[in-house]
């Protein structure tokens, strides 16, 4: 279950208090790039799996 709007606001306020306004954008950028790399890696795995299935059908 995903957190609601109030929960997200509380999380954002706590993160702002812990990391400060200067460090927070850097952390967001790092989290975004990490997520992008993860998605690319999982997409590559799914593509490899599709290739194997296509080769099996040909044989």
Buried (B, 14 or more C-beta within 10 A) or exposed (E): EEEEEEEEEEEEEEBEEEBEEEEBEEEEEEEEEEEEEEEEEEEEEEEEEEEEEEEEEEE
